[in-house]
């Protein structure tokens, strides 16, 4: 067991990165869920939820950044897809 710890000490870094990414995704999910619940409450009261959306401003990761990235780099993933189907 001691040799395992000395040989693979570096694995703590990718594991911690994965855990921090998962926690970040969980917090983003909770933030979006709470915002949606607040909008549902506004709609149930007969108020316009779009006013609330304007007041809250843009949400993180909802600015289309990832869509633009796919538009720029998507060809990298699709260029060789037909060749992969032939194999």
C-alpha positions as a Markdown table, in Angstrom:
| # | Residue | x | y | z |
|---|---|---|---|---|
| 1 | Unk | 0.0 | 0.0 | 0.0 |
| 2 | Unk | 2.9 | 2.3 | 0.7 |
| 3 | Unk | 4.3 | 1.8 | -2.7 |
| 4 | Unk | 0.9 | 2.6 | -4.3 |
| 5 | Unk | 0.7 | 5.9 | -2.5 |
| 6 | Unk | 4.3 | 6.9 | -3.5 |
| 7 | Unk | 3.8 | 5.7 | -7.1 |
| 8 | Unk | 0.5 | 7.4 | -7.7 |
| 9 | Unk | 0.6 | 10.5 | -5.5 |
| 10 | Unk | -0.1 | 12.7 | -8.6 |
| 11 | Unk | -3.6 | 11.2 | -9.0 |
| 12 | Unk | -4.9 | 13.5 | -6.2 |
| 13 | Unk | -4.7 | 16.5 | -8.7 |
| 14 | Unk | -7.1 | 15.1 | -11.4 |
| 15 | Unk | -9.4 | 13.7 | -8.7 |
| 16 | Unk | -9.6 | 17.1 | -7.1 |
| 17 | Unk | -10.2 | 18.8 | -10.4 |
| 18 | Unk | -13.0 | 16.4 | -11.1 |
| 19 | Unk | -14.6 | 17.0 | -7.7 |
| 20 | Unk | -14.3 | 20.7 | -8.0 |
| 21 | Unk | -15.9 | 20.6 | -11.5 |
| 22 | Unk | -18.7 | 18.5 | -10.2 |
| 23 | Unk | -19.4 | 20.8 | -7.3 |
| 24 | Unk | -19.3 | 23.8 | -9.7 |
| 25 | Unk | -21.8 | 22.1 | -12.0 |
| 26 | Unk | -24.0 | 21.3 | -9.0 |
| 27 | Unk | -24.0 | 24.9 | -7.8 |
| 28 | Unk | -24.8 | 26.1 | -11.4 |
| 29 | Unk | -27.7 | 23.6 | -11.5 |
| 30 | Unk | -29.1 | 24.8 | -8.2 |
| 31 | Unk | -28.8 | 28.4 | -9.2 |
| 32 | Unk | -30.7 | 27.7 | -12.5 |
| 33 | Unk | -33.3 | 25.6 | -10.6 |
| 34 | Unk | -33.9 | 28.3 | -8.0 |
| 35 | Unk | -34.2 | 31.0 | -10.8 |
| 36 | Unk | -36.8 | 28.8 | -12.6 |
| 37 | Unk | -38.7 | 28.3 | -9.4 |
| 38 | Unk | -38.8 | 32.0 | -8.8 |
| 39 | Unk | -40.0 | 32.6 | -12.3 |
| 40 | Unk | -42.8 | 30.0 | -11.8 |
| 41 | Unk | -43.8 | 31.9 | -8.6 |
| 42 | Unk | -44.0 | 35.1 | -10.6 |
| 43 | Unk | -46.1 | 33.4 | -13.3 |
| 44 | Unk | -48.4 | 31.9 | -10.7 |
| 45 | Unk | -49.0 | 35.4 | -9.3 |
| 46 | Unk | -49.9 | 36.7 | -12.7 |
| 47 | Unk | -46.8 | 38.8 | -13.1 |
| 48 | Unk | -44.5 | 38.8 | -16.2 |
| 49 | Unk | -41.5 | 36.6 | -15.6 |
| 50 | Unk | -39.5 | 38.4 | -18.3 |
| 51 | Unk | -39.3 | 41.4 | -16.0 |
| 52 | Unk | -37.6 | 39.2 | -13.5 |
| 53 | Unk | -35.2 | 37.8 | -16.1 |
| 54 | Unk | -34.2 | 41.3 | -17.1 |
| 55 | Unk | -33.6 | 42.2 | -13.4 |
| 56 | Unk | -31.5 | 39.2 | -12.8 |
| 57 | Unk | -29.3 | 39.8 | -15.8 |
| 58 | Unk | -27.4 | 37.2 | -17.7 |
| 59 | Unk | -26.8 | 33.9 | -16.0 |
| 60 | Unk | -23.3 | 32.4 | -16.0 |
| 61 | Unk | -22.7 | 29.9 | -18.8 |
| 62 | Unk | -25.9 | 31.0 | -20.6 |
| 63 | Unk | -24.3 | 33.6 | -22.8 |
| 64 | Unk | -23.9 | 31.4 | -25.8 |
| 65 | Unk | -20.2 | 31.2 | -25.3 |
| 66 | Unk | -20.2 | 27.5 | -25.7 |
| 67 | Unk | -22.3 | 27.7 | -28.9 |
| 68 | Unk | -19.9 | 30.1 | -30.4 |
| 69 | Unk | -17.0 | 27.8 | -29.5 |
| 70 | Unk | -18.7 | 24.9 | -31.2 |
| 71 | Unk | -19.2 | 27.0 | -34.3 |
| 72 | Unk | -15.5 | 27.8 | -34.4 |
| 73 | Unk | -14.2 | 24.4 | -33.5 |
| 74 | Unk | -16.9 | 21.9 | -34.4 |
| 75 | Unk | -15.3 | 21.0 | -37.7 |
| 76 | Unk | -12.5 | 19.4 | -35.8 |
| 77 | Unk | -14.9 | 16.8 | -34.4 |
| 78 | Unk | -17.0 | 16.3 | -37.5 |
| 79 | Unk | -14.2 | 16.4 | -40.2 |
| 80 | Unk | -13.2 | 12.8 | -39.7 |
| 81 | Unk | -16.6 | 11.4 | -38.7 |
| 82 | Unk | -17.3 | 9.9 | -42.2 |
| 83 | Unk | -13.9 | 8.2 | -42.2 |
| 84 | Unk | -14.6 | 6.7 | -38.7 |
| 85 | Unk | -17.8 | 5.2 | -40.0 |
| 86 | Unk | -15.9 | 3.4 | -42.8 |
| 87 | Unk | -13.5 | 1.7 | -40.4 |
